[in-house]
Amino acid sequence: MSQGYAIELYFDPALENQVLKAWNVLARRQISTQLIEIESRPHITLFSSPYIDPLKLENVVKSFSSKQESLPLSFGSIGSLPNDDNVLFLAPTPTLSLLQFHSQLFEAMKKEGIEIGEEHRPDTWIPYCPVAEEVPKTRMGEAFTVLRDLKLPVAGYAMEIALVEYPPVREVFSFVLGNTVEP
């Protein structure tokens, strides 16, 4: 896994626990422990970059998050990315509110001159919550079967937005959505 920064959307405790259940089942079966090992937290990645100025980004994210409300999310399907990282994920229903949230963040970052890679632009972004990384190809079928046994959909809210540095995952800053009070 390469090093870098990511803006992540975090969930309410109940939804986070549902995702952690999937991580733990896959870890107990020794299919994937990668997300646990790098000390990640259940999330949807909104943006990532090998390098970013955290101070510049903090002002953008703080201002953006204060104007947002918690965001309803429902994860109703499982999937895999077509790359060599062998990532399995829960896919959120791509609601208008989720897509607008991402698009507004993109616009706020663009306005500040922050470079955004192709995979995180609004017209190409695929929202997902990783549940396993580096799954051995020979165990992909088994991993899908385990995930299919989850009681989907799982629903809740996105409550917080954070900048993390990885790996291992280290939170640089985070803001509760809609919180206009200084810490």
N, C-alpha and C positions, 0 to 999 in steps of 0.2 A: 504494500500500500504506500503510495507516495505521500509526502507531507504537504500540508496546506491549511487553509482556513475554510470554514463553511458557515453559512447562516442557516440555522435549523429552527424548525417550528416544533415546540414541545406541547405535550398533551396534558389533559387533566389527569389526576392520579388514577382514576378508575380505568380510563382508556390506556394509560401507560402500563398499568398492571396486566391488562389483557395482552398487550404486545410482549411484555416480559415473560408471560406464560409460554408464548411461542418460542422465544429465545431459549428458555430453560428446558423445554421439551427437546428441542434440537440439540442442546448441549448434553443433556442426559443420555441421548442416543448416540452421542459422539459424532454427530453430523457436522455441526459448526458451533464453535465457541468464540469466533473472531470478534463479534460485537461486544461480548462480555469482556474479553481479554483487553480490548483497546479502551475499555471503560466508557463506551458509548451510552447513550440514553435513547429510548424510543423517540423517533423524530421523522419529519419530512424535511429533506434538504431543499432549500429555496435557492441557494447560490453556493458555489465553491470556487476556489482559486488557489493556485500554488502560493501566491503572495498577495497580500492586501495590507493597506495601512489601517490597523485596527482603530486608531483614534479618529480618522476620517469617517470610517464606517460607523463608529459608535454614535456620532451625532446624527447621521442619517437614520439609523435604525431606531434610536431613541425617539426622534421626532415622528417617524413613521408609526411606531408601535403605540404612541400616545393617542393617535387618531383612529386606532382600530379597536374592534371589540373581539371578544372570544369568538372563535369560528367553529361552527358545527362541522364535524367530520364523521364519515361512515366508511369503514373499510369492508368492502363486500366481495373482493376477489383477491386471488394470489397470482403472482407472475414472476418472471425472470427476465433479466436484462441480457441482450445479445452481445455480451462481451466476455472477456476472459476472467473476470472477477467472480463469476458464478454466484451472483447475488440473487436471492429469493426475497420477495417483498409482498406486503399487503398493499393493495391499491385502493386509494380513497376514491369515492365517487367524485368525478371532476365537476363539482358544483360551480355555478357562476360565482358564488361568493369566494370560493377557494381560488379560482382562476383570476378573479379581479384582485384579490389580496396579493397574489404573486405579481401580477402585472403592475400594480401600484408601487410595490417595492422596487421592481425593475426600473420604473420611471423615476422614482426618487433617487436611486443609485446612479442612473444615467445622467440625471441633472447635475450630480456632483462630479461627473467625469470618471466614474468607476467603470472599468472595463468588465464586461460580462460575456463569458464564453457562450458559444452557440447552444450548448445543451441546457442552459438556464435562461434562455430568452423565452418570452411568453408564447411564441408560436411553435417552439420545439420542446419545451419543458415537459417532462413526464413526472408527475407527482407520485411518490411512493414512500413507503415506510419499510426500510430494510429489516428483515427478520433473520437472515443468514447471509454470510459472505464466505467466499472461498470454499463453497460446498464441492467436495470431490465429484467429478462428472459421474462416477459410478454410483453415487448416492443421491443424485438429483431426484430420481423417481420416488425414492423412499421419503426424501424431504418434502416433496409435493404431497405425498400421501399423508404425512404427519400434519402438514398445514391444512389439508382438506378436512381433517378431523376437528379443526377449530370450529366453534359455533359462530359462523359468519352470518350476517355482518356484525362487526363490533363498532360501536358508535360512542362518540363523546365530543370533546371540544379541544381545539388548539387554544392554549392559554398564555403561551410565552414564546418569545423569539430570542434567540441567542446567537452569538458568534463564538465558534469553537475553533481551536487549533488542534490538529491531529497529525499522526498518532503519537502517543495515546491521546484520547480526547481530553482536552482541557478547556473549560469554559473561560472565555476572555471577558464577556459581559452578557447579561440577559436582562430583558424587560418584560414585565407582564403586559399583555395586550390591554389597551385602554387605561393604563395607569399613568396619570399625569402628576402624581405626587413624587417629589424627590426622595430618594432613599435616605 
